[in-house]
C-alpha cells in the first residue's frame, strides 16, 4: 500500500487552478494541525488513517514539539508550511481554532476541517466562540467544514480525515451532520453487498460549507453516482432547493431527514399559516426539487446504492414482474400498486413468446410466473427477460423470488448455468436499455451469480419492500427527467418594489389591487366608501353580492357582524347600514373606511390557496381543500415559489381536493389548466415580494366560470426570510 509522501518542506506547492471547494473535497496535500505522537489523540490517528488508506500525496503533521510522526517530518507551526496546501485538518481545542484559521489562510491553505466542538451546538455558552469563528472565516475567506464534525473522507483517493477504515470504493457520495450516520450507512451497505462509496462530508454545524455546495460539487464529480444525505436542518434551505434541482438532472439525490418536528410559529390570523407545519412544507418542496426522500434509516443505503448504479424507468415505461412461484409475485404486485406504480400490459406477441418458452403451467400475463420451468434450467430467466424487455410497454423488469439460488435449492451443478444467466442478463440490460432489478431470498448468501449482477450495476436485494421502494424511486426519477425542461430552477427573482408602506394586515382593497395587478383574476369587486356607492355597485352587478366591512380595527369580519351575503339591489342600503352599525357596536373606536362589494361566487369547489415565507425555504404556496373544512381535512400541499404549470398540476393532483375537480356528484367540471395558472401567478407574487409574510385566499371558489377568491388577505413584515435576505 502506498504511503503518504515524506517530502522536505518546500516554500510553495504547484499552482492550483481548482476552486477552493474542489481542493477541499479532493485534496492533493494535507496538513494535520494539532498532530500528536500519542496514539489516543485524533492528531495521531489522522496521520495513521491516511497512511492506512494509501493516500499518495504530501501530508504535513504540524506540532511545535515533535520532530517525527509515523515516519513523517513534523512542521513546527502553520507558518512553516509550504504555501498552497489544499486542506488543514484542525485537531485543536475550539478556543484555538479562529487564530489557527487565520494562520492557515496566510499560507494559502484552501480549506479546513474543524473537529472541535463547544460552538453553537452548546447553546449560549458557545455563542461567543461561534461568533469568533464566523469572524475568522469572513476575514480570511478560507472554506471550513465543521466545526463539530466527524471529518471528511475521499475513499477514491484515500484522503481519510474521518478515521473509518475499510470503506469500500464505489459511486455513493454521502453528506451528513452526524458521523454515526456514515458508520450506519457503511454497515448497511456492507450487509446489502452494495456498491460502495466515493466521498463523505460531515458538515457538523455548517459554519461555512453547506449542504447545497456539497450537492453541487459532488454531483459534478464523475466518480459520484448518487448523493446520499442525512440532514437535521439547512443553513440556507432555498439555496439547497436550487442546488438539488440542478444536481438531480445529472445525479440522484436521496435524503433521510431528522429533526422533523415543527419549527417556527405561525400566526393564527391565517388558515394557511396555522396548518403549514414545517415537516409538511419541507417534504413537499424537497420532492419538488427532485430529492428522493426516504422515511426509514435502513432505506437510505439501499435506495442510494440502487439509484447510483441503475438507470431510471424511461418515461411511459411500466414494470414487468418475473417470478418463480406466486407468493413473491403477488406481494410485489400489491406493493407496487399501493405506491401507484403501474404494471405493464404485456402485448399478445410477447405473451406468445413466453408461452412457447415456459410451457403450459406458466402465467404469461403480468406478473409472469415461470412455474418451475427454471428449476432444472435457470437460463429460461434470461430468455423471459429478453422477451419482456422487447415489449414496448415494459420500462423495468423486476425479478422476484428464488432467483440465483437454484444451485443452493436444488443442485450445485446449476451454478455454471446461473453464472452464465447473470452474464446474459447484463448483456440484455445494455442491449435493450431497460433497467433490471432482482429481489431474491438468497441475496444475503454467498452467490457468485448475484455478485456478477452487482458488479454489472444490477441491484440484488433481499427484501421485496426494499425492492419496490427502489422501483418507486426509479419511476419518479424517470418522470422527473422526462419533464426537466418544464420545471422551475427555484431561483428567486430580484425583489419587486415594496407592495405597501408599513407592516401588518393590508386592508382588503389594497390587498385585492396588489393581487389583481400581478395578473391574478380575482373576479369583480368594488371598494365603496359610501352607502350610495354600495347601492350603485350592487345594482351594477345585477346579481346577489357580498358586503364586507373595511376597517383597520377589524380582522375577523364575520365575528363582529361585518359581513352580509346574498345582498340584492333592494336591500343594499339597509344591509350596508346594518354592518356599519354592527361593527360600531362590537368594536369600540373602529374606524370604518368603507365596504368591499363582490358578486356572490357561482356554485363550485371550495379550495385553499395561500402563500407564506417559510423561515427555511422562503416563499411557498399552499393548496388544498378550502372553506370551513380546511383544518378538519388537513388536505394541503406546498410548492416553493416560483414554480411552473407542470409543478402546479402535480401540486393539485396530490390533494383530496383534486378528486372534486372533474364533476364529482353535483359539482361542476373545473378547468385544471386555469387553476394551475392561477397558482403559478400567486407563487410569482410571493416570490417577488419578500415583505409578504402571508397571503391568504381561503376559500377560492373554482367553478365552470372561473377561479375566484372569496377573501384576499395579505400580511406584511419588515423581516425577510433567510432565503431572500
PyMOL commands that set and color helices and strands:
alter all, ss='L'
color gray80, all
select helices_A, chain A and resi 20-25+42-52+78-80+94-106+120-140+179-192+211-220+237-247+271-275+278-288+297-309+326-338+348-358+380-390+406-409+412-432+448-455+464-482+484-486+508-517+531-541+557-560+569-586+627-633+645-653+656-660+672-688
alter helices_A, ss='H'
color red, helices_A
select strands_A, chain A and resi 29-33+58-62+68-69+72-75+87-90+111-114+143-146+152-154+159-160+169-176+197-202+226-231+252-257+292-294+318-323+368-369+394-400+435-439+460-461+504-505+526-528+545-550+563-567+594-599+605-614+618-625+636-640+692-696+700-703+706-709+713-716
alter strands_A, ss='S'
color yellow, strands_A
deselect
rebuild
show_as cartoon
